[in-house]
Each structure stands twice: as C-alpha cells, then as structure tokens.
Amino acid sequence: MYGRRASQLLKDLSTNEPGQLSSFDTDAFDQVIKECDAHHIELQGMMRKIQEEGLDIQTTRNADHYGAVIHHLALIRNKRCLMAYVYNRAEVIQSLRWKVGAVLPQEVQQKVNYSEEEYFKNHSAALESYMSEMEVDLTVDMVPPKDPYIKVRVLDDIGDVFLSDQSPNLARHSIHFLKRTDAELFISQGLMEELPS
Amino acid sequence: MASYYDIDDIIMEDELISTVFQIGANGVGMLDPGAERNCVEQGAKVELPFWLAHELHLRQAVAVTVPPCFNQKTRKEIQADAACVDLKSRCSYFYELGCKVAPLIGDRTIGSFLLYAFTGRYKEVLSKAHSAAFIMAPKFLTLLTKEETRLYEAARSSMTAFKKWRVGGPRFERASILRKRKPTD
C-alpha cells in the first residue's frame, strides 16, 4: 500500500516516550525518498501520455488522470510523513539545549545524524549570542526558586571547579551548599542530586 | 485543523476505509490486490487509507462506505454500556476518525453518537485513573482509544504531581533523556 513505510516511520517515532530520542532511521528514510521518486516518475509518465493523446491536461478526467492524481497524493503524503519525522525530532533536539547544556551527551550523540547535530550547534550558538547580548542566563531557574542556595550531593567525581561565589572540590559523595544557579546544570546532567534541606 | 506536523493526525489518516471506485484509474494496480492489470477498474471495492480516500472522494472518484466502527452493532453496544466496549481494537483513533468521516458520508447521527460515547466513557476513565490500583490498570487500558489513554495519563500524572507537591522534596531532576546511571561502587 502506498505510504505504508512512511507512516511506519512515524509510528516508530510515536512509540518513544515524550522527550526521548531513538536513532535516526536512515534506511527507512531513504526508502521513502525512493518511493517518492518512483511516484514522481509514474506521475510524469501519465501526464505525458495524456498530452500525447492530444487531450487537454486541465480538463481531462479519464483513468490516466485519476492514476496520476493517486500518485501525486501518495507523493504528498510521503513528503508530509518525512517532514513530520524530521520536525518532531528537531523539537526534541532543540529542547536538549535547555536541559543538558551546550554539549550533547555521548549517548544522544550516537542517535542523531549529521544535520541534526549541526542544528543543535546552531541553535545553541543562537541562544548563546542572545543571552550574552542580554546579559542573562535563560537556561537556569527552570523551576521557580525558593531559596538562592540548595544542598546537593555529588554523584560523580567532578574535581575542582570555579563557581560564581566559591571554588569547591566536588569529589564523589561529598555534600555541598551551592548557589542554585550553579548546581542546576550539574543536576540535569545527572552529576549531582538535590537533597532536602 | 490539526498541524501539518502532527504525528497523531498523520497516523490516524492511515486508517483503512472501504471505498468503491466510481471511475477507473491506470497505473495504480497496487491498490487493488485482485486487479489483473496494473489498474483499478470502475466499480472495484478497495480498502484505501483515509488520506487517499478523502481526497479521491472530493474529486468524486470513489464512494465511501461507513467504517465498521460506526455501524449499528457498535452503536448498540455503546448504548448498552459505553465504558466496557473495546474501542481500541476497532479503531484506536475512534473520535478523530469519526469527526473526519462524518462530513464525507453525510451521516448526521455520527456526531451525537461520538459525543454520547465520549461522555459515557470519560467519567469512567477519570474515576479509574484516580482510584484503580496500578496493577488493575493494564486490563482496562486495553479498551481505550489513543485520546482516552492520553486523558488517563494526564489524570494520573496530575495526581502524582499533586502528591509530590504535598510531600515536598527535590524539585530538580536529571534530564529524562539520559540513561539511569548505574551505581559504580
């Protein structure tokens, strides 16, 4: 059936949990593009046939016309599926910048293709230049703050870091009292956890 | 009108609808498994996905028949006890498809039928979401359409969020995209 593979691509995408990403399905994607090409060739063939029979292509409503219409519709349908696949993945990738910072984690990096990685970098750069112009970090305080400081436990060896008001040694299992805005990125990257204060 | 990129809308339009071709069409033999040549004959009965059936119907090339999930039998079952009918196996996009099909077949009763089915089942979905133990849920969930499942999840997650808020505790979380790290020690 026409368009079956394309919608399968989207069904696979929709089985992901919201906000999750699976590997870019290059095989299926390319196959759908090939299907589109095949539809295009059929479509052109039929249009040519109508013209060769000396009929007016605008008003003819014969079997060839409807065959061409069906191929045309299938092509448009495939296009919509492909666009939606790319678009919805791009949305997730864009949201990653806000969650895990300017560098893609290793496990995500394997799942995106080249242009998606470029998209992430460019989105990141655009956001960065805007934030430096405005002199405000938009990616912190995603949860309304109650207190400027929070208690955190370090889950992984991070080492010495310079934060805005102190430079603690973040050894594993050590507990610190940090500025929320400093701790936020570490927590979302899974390197720290927040403790009830 | 759903968004062009809406995944659910796209998958919903893949539902099969049985149609009768009013004209012939060349070069599309793949649509009709019984076709001898590479074409669909006039009068052939073919199952088409909604996206194709809809457009061809607008061009008066096919006649659309009512999908089985809106037939009299289903209506009777819904009238008897709406909440117990297995709509998922009939059509997991029952309401969405209904809304799109109704204008095609010009059946005015479909709208009120959908509304009746939804209101009857909505109450059940919400009360189950709040009360049923988690182990009980899977059996009930298999009856729900996509939209109802979403409502059910929404009710559940708002309940968990409320409980979490009441208890307090950490509000920052690791980004959900990262795998759960195994304790290394």
Boltz contact constraints between the chains, C-beta under 6 A:
constraints:
  - contact:
      token1: [A, 7]
      token2: [B, 14]
      max_distance: 6.0
  - contact:
      token1: [A, 10]
      token2: [B, 7]
      max_distance: 6.0
  - contact:
      token1: [A, 10]
      token2: [B, 10]
      max_distance: 6.0
  - contact:
      token1: [A, 10]
      token2: [B, 11]
      max_distance: 6.0
  - contact:
      token1: [A, 14]
      token2: [B, 7]
      max_distance: 6.0
  - contact:
      token1: [A, 19]
      token2: [B, 176]
      max_distance: 6.0
  - contact:
      token1: [A, 42]
      token2: [B, 27]
      max_distance: 6.0
  - contact:
      token1: [A, 46]
      token2: [B, 27]
      max_distance: 6.0
  - contact:
      token1: [A, 63]
      token2: [B, 24]
      max_distance: 6.0
  - contact:
      token1: [A, 63]
      token2: [B, 25]
      max_distance: 6.0
  - contact:
      token1: [A, 63]
      token2: [B, 26]
      max_distance: 6.0
  - contact:
      token1: [A, 64]
      token2: [B, 26]
      max_distance: 6.0
  - contact:
      token1: [A, 66]
      token2: [B, 23]
      max_distance: 6.0
  - contact:
      token1: [A, 66]
      token2: [B, 25]
      max_distance: 6.0
  - contact:
      token1: [A, 66]
      token2: [B, 61]
      max_distance: 6.0
  - contact:
      token1: [A, 67]
      token2: [B, 25]
      max_distance: 6.0
  - contact:
      token1: [A, 67]
      token2: [B, 26]
      max_distance: 6.0
  - contact:
      token1: [A, 67]
      token2: [B, 27]
      max_distance: 6.0
  - contact:
      token1: [A, 67]
      token2: [B, 28]
      max_distance: 6.0
  - contact:
      token1: [A, 70]
      token2: [B, 25]
      max_distance: 6.0
  - contact:
      token1: [A, 70]
      token2: [B, 28]
      max_distance: 6.0
  - contact:
      token1: [A, 73]
      token2: [B, 52]
      max_distance: 6.0
  - contact:
      token1: [A, 73]
      token2: [B, 55]
      max_distance: 6.0
  - contact:
      token1: [A, 77]
      token2: [B, 51]
      max_distance: 6.0
  - contact:
      token1: [A, 84]
      token2: [B, 5]
      max_distance: 6.0
  - contact:
      token1: [A, 84]
      token2: [B, 7]
      max_distance: 6.0
  - contact:
      token1: [A, 84]
      token2: [B, 10]
      max_distance: 6.0
  - contact:
      token1: [A, 87]
      token2: [B, 5]
      max_distance: 6.0
  - contact:
      token1: [A, 99]
      token2: [B, 175]
      max_distance: 6.0
  - contact:
      token1: [A, 100]
      token2: [B, 175]
      max_distance: 6.0
  - contact:
      token1: [A, 143]
      token2: [B, 171]
      max_distance: 6.0
  - contact:
      token1: [A, 187]
      token2: [B, 172]
      max_distance: 6.0
  - contact:
      token1: [A, 188]
      token2: [B, 175]
      max_distance: 6.0
  - contact:
      token1: [A, 190]
      token2: [B, 174]
      max_distance: 6.0
  - contact:
      token1: [A, 190]
      token2: [B, 178]
      max_distance: 6.0
  - contact:
      token1: [A, 190]
      token2: [B, 181]
      max_distance: 6.0
  - contact:
      token1: [A, 194]
      token2: [B, 170]
      max_distance: 6.0
  - contact:
      token1: [A, 194]
      token2: [B, 172]
      max_distance: 6.0
  - contact:
      token1: [A, 196]
      token2: [B, 169]
      max_distance: 6.0
